[in-house]
């Protein structure tokens, strides 16, 4: 394959990656802790969009309690975002074998 063909192929791949990033950025998932005391929204590009903490959380003085709730909500959101990202990437094609979630 010639250098020009490789360059054209790379340019097309770059366009597809930008398109994929836009699709992933538009997909929002929500992760919650038990009791929905902490709610974290991420997009499928793994960017945090919002964090909501119920005021009840602040009634307990232990920071370990709040840390546990945040970790639980974030872990749930990340798992959901990874599933959405994997599904969207497989819908868009292989992207030259670059799907990190496959």
C-alpha positions in Angstrom: 0.0 0.0 0.0 1.4 3.4 -0.9 2.1 6.2 1.5 -0.8 8.3 0.0 -3.3 5.4 0.6 -2.0 5.0 4.1 -2.4 8.7 4.8 -5.9 8.7 3.3 -6.8 5.7 5.5 -5.4 7.4 8.6 -7.4 10.6 7.8 -10.6 8.5 7.4 -9.9 6.7 10.7 -9.4 10.1 12.4 -12.8 11.3 11.1 -14.4 8.2 12.4 -12.8 8.6 15.8 -14.1 12.1 16.1 -17.6 11.0 15.1 -17.4 8.2 17.7 -16.2 10.6 20.4 -19.3 12.8 19.7 -21.6 9.8 19.9 -20.1 8.6 23.2 -20.2 12.1 24.6 -23.9 12.3 24.0 -24.8 9.1 25.8 -25.4 9.7 29.5 -25.6 7.0 32.2 -26.4 7.3 35.9 -24.7 5.4 38.7 -26.3 5.4 42.2 -25.3 4.3 45.7 -27.7 2.3 47.8 -30.7 4.4 48.7 -29.8 6.8 45.8 -28.0 9.0 48.4 -25.3 9.7 45.8 -26.1 9.9 42.1 -23.3 10.4 39.5 -23.9 10.9 35.8 -21.2 10.1 33.3 -21.2 10.1 29.5 -20.0 7.1 27.6 -16.7 9.0 27.0 -16.1 8.6 30.8 -16.6 12.3 31.6 -18.4 13.1 34.8 -21.4 15.3 34.0 -22.9 15.7 37.5 -22.7 14.5 41.1 -25.7 14.8 43.4 -25.4 14.1 47.1 -28.5 13.9 49.3 -28.3 16.2 52.3 -28.9 13.1 54.5 -25.3 12.0 53.8 -24.0 15.0 55.6 -25.8 14.0 58.8 -23.3 11.2 59.5 -20.0 12.6 60.6 -17.8 9.7 59.3 -16.1 10.5 56.0 -15.8 6.8 55.3 -19.6 6.6 54.9 -19.6 9.3 52.3 -16.5 7.8 50.5 -18.3 4.4 50.4 -21.4 5.9 48.8 -19.4 7.9 46.2 -17.3 4.9 45.3 -20.4 2.8 44.9 -22.1 5.3 42.7 -19.0 6.0 40.6 -18.3 2.3 40.1 -21.9 1.7 38.9 -21.8 4.6 36.5 -18.4 3.5 35.1 -19.7 -0.1 34.5 -22.8 1.3 32.7 -20.7 3.8 30.6 -18.3 1.0 29.5 -21.2 -1.2 28.4 -22.8 1.7 26.4 -19.4 2.6 24.9 -18.8 -0.9 23.9 -22.2 -1.2 22.3 -21.9 2.1 20.4 -18.4 1.3 19.2 -19.5 -2.1 17.9 -22.4 -0.4 16.1 -20.0 2.0 14.4 -17.6 -0.7 13.3 -14.2 -1.9 14.4 -12.4 1.5 13.9 -9.4 -0.4 12.7 -9.4 -2.7 15.7 -9.2 0.2 18.2 -12.3 -0.6 20.3 -10.8 -0.6 23.8 -14.0 -2.1 25.3 -14.3 -5.1 22.9 
